[in-house]
Amino acid sequence: MSIDPSTERFEVPISVDPSDIDELGHVNNVVYLRWVQEAAISHWRARTTDEQQSEIIWVVVRHEIDYKHPAMPGDQLIARTWVGVATVSTFERHTEIVRASDQRLLAQARTLWVPIRIDTGRPTRVDPEIRRRFSVPDKGTGPER
């Protein structure tokens, strides 16, 4: 996964809960996906208006995640998330999970999200204002793919 270092990061602190630990003694892989989703939702809520939140909800259409090192019981973590390219119909979001004490990268994810209108339950286009607020320009074909 390529990472654009110039893009603004949004951070969410995470405490490993005992219920996150699997039979191997470390955080279960599925928990990382929950954290990726929680970081994205927190970022959305922090950067949008109540009106935007009442109109749009996001659903995941694709996850890619690379597990680098295990998170262990008692670890304090940070989820860093940022939005990559937004097209007319998708948002690309990146997330890193790092251990707070040493900044060691534990996992990184790339997720594609689609906006859904709450009133219709149907996909909608990514509003240009939201695209500008969150995303970086697509160096290939531009934001209107």
C-alpha positions as CSV (number, residue, x, y, z in Angstrom):
1,M,0.0,0.0,0.0
2,S,1.4,3.4,-0.9
3,I,1.1,6.1,1.7
4,D,1.0,9.8,1.0
5,P,3.0,11.5,3.9
6,S,1.5,14.9,3.1
7,T,-2.1,14.0,3.9
8,E,-3.5,15.1,7.2
9,R,-4.0,12.3,9.8
10,F,-6.8,11.9,12.3
11,E,-5.9,9.9,15.4
12,V,-8.0,7.8,17.7
13,P,-6.6,6.3,20.9
14,I,-7.3,2.6,21.5
15,S,-7.1,0.5,24.6
16,V,-6.8,-3.3,24.1
17,D,-9.7,-4.9,25.9
18,P,-9.5,-8.4,27.3
19,S,-12.3,-9.5,24.9
20,D,-10.1,-8.4,22.0
21,I,-7.6,-11.3,22.7
22,D,-7.9,-14.6,20.9
23,E,-6.7,-18.1,21.8
24,L,-3.2,-17.2,20.5
25,G,-2.9,-14.5,23.2
26,H,-3.0,-11.5,21.0
27,V,-5.6,-9.2,19.4
28,N,-7.8,-11.1,16.9
29,N,-7.5,-10.0,13.3
30,V,-11.2,-9.2,13.2
31,V,-10.8,-6.6,16.0
32,Y,-8.4,-4.6,13.7
33,L,-11.2,-4.2,11.2
34,R,-13.5,-2.9,14.0
35,W,-10.9,-0.4,14.9
36,V,-10.5,0.7,11.3
37,Q,-14.2,1.3,11.0
38,E,-14.4,3.1,14.4
39,A,-11.5,5.4,13.3
40,A,-13.3,6.2,10.0
41,I,-16.6,7.0,11.8
42,S,-14.8,9.2,14.4
43,H,-13.1,11.1,11.6
44,W,-16.3,11.6,9.7
45,R,-18.2,12.8,12.8
46,A,-15.3,15.2,13.7
47,R,-15.1,16.8,10.3
48,T,-18.7,17.1,9.1
49,T,-21.8,19.0,10.1
50,D,-24.8,17.5,11.8
51,E,-26.7,18.0,8.6
52,Q,-24.2,16.0,6.6
53,Q,-24.3,13.3,9.2
54,S,-28.1,13.2,9.0
55,E,-28.0,12.7,5.2
56,I,-25.2,10.3,4.6
57,I,-23.9,7.1,6.1
58,W,-20.9,5.1,4.7
59,V,-20.6,1.4,4.0
60,V,-17.5,-0.5,3.2
61,V,-17.2,-2.3,-0.2
62,R,-13.6,-3.4,0.2
63,H,-11.0,-3.9,2.9
64,E,-7.3,-4.6,2.4
65,I,-5.3,-5.1,5.6
66,D,-1.7,-6.0,6.3
67,Y,-0.9,-7.4,9.7
68,K,2.7,-6.5,10.7
69,H,3.0,-7.3,14.4
70,P,0.6,-8.4,17.1
71,A,-1.1,-6.2,19.6
72,M,-1.0,-7.7,23.1
73,P,-3.1,-7.5,26.3
74,G,-2.7,-4.1,28.0
75,D,-1.3,-2.3,24.9
76,Q,-2.3,1.2,24.3
77,L,-2.6,1.9,20.5
78,I,-3.3,4.7,18.1
79,A,-5.4,4.4,15.0
80,R,-4.3,7.0,12.4
81,T,-6.6,7.5,9.5
82,W,-6.8,9.7,6.4
83,V,-8.6,9.8,3.1
84,G,-6.9,9.2,-0.2
85,V,-8.6,9.7,-3.5
86,A,-12.4,10.2,-3.6
87,T,-14.1,9.5,-6.8
88,V,-17.8,10.4,-7.6
89,S,-18.8,7.1,-5.9
90,T,-16.1,6.0,-3.5
91,F,-13.8,7.2,-0.8
92,E,-10.4,5.5,-0.3
93,R,-9.4,5.5,3.3
94,H,-6.1,4.5,4.8
95,T,-5.6,3.5,8.5
96,E,-2.5,2.6,10.5
97,I,-2.7,0.9,13.9
98,V,0.5,1.7,15.9
99,R,1.5,0.9,19.5
100,A,1.6,4.2,21.4
101,S,4.7,3.5,23.4
102,D,7.1,3.0,20.5
103,Q,5.0,3.9,17.4
104,R,5.6,0.4,16.0
105,L,3.3,-0.2,13.0
106,L,1.1,-3.2,13.9
107,A,-1.3,-3.1,10.9
108,Q,-2.2,-1.0,8.0
109,A,-5.4,-0.9,6.0
110,R,-6.9,0.5,2.8
111,T,-10.6,0.6,2.7
112,L,-13.1,1.7,0.0
113,W,-16.3,3.3,1.3
114,V,-19.5,4.2,-0.6
115,P,-21.9,6.9,0.7
116,I,-25.5,5.9,1.2
117,R,-28.3,8.4,1.5
118,I,-30.1,7.7,4.8
119,D,-33.5,8.7,3.5
120,T,-33.4,6.2,0.5
121,G,-30.9,3.6,1.6
122,R,-29.3,3.9,-1.8
123,P,-25.8,4.8,-2.9
124,T,-25.2,8.4,-3.8
125,R,-22.4,10.5,-5.4
126,V,-19.7,11.9,-3.1
127,D,-20.6,15.5,-2.7
128,P,-17.9,17.8,-4.2
129,E,-17.7,19.8,-0.9
130,I,-17.1,16.6,1.1
131,R,-14.6,15.4,-1.4
132,R,-12.6,18.7,-1.1
133,R,-12.8,18.5,2.7
134,F,-11.4,15.0,3.1
135,S,-9.5,13.8,0.0
136,V,-6.4,14.4,-1.9
137,P,-6.4,15.0,-5.7
138,D,-6.2,11.9,-7.9
139,K,-3.0,12.5,-9.8
140,G,-4.1,10.1,-12.6
141,T,-7.6,10.8,-13.8
142,G,-8.9,13.5,-11.4
143,P,-11.7,13.3,-8.9
144,E,-14.5,12.8,-11.4
145,R,-13.9,9.2,-12.2
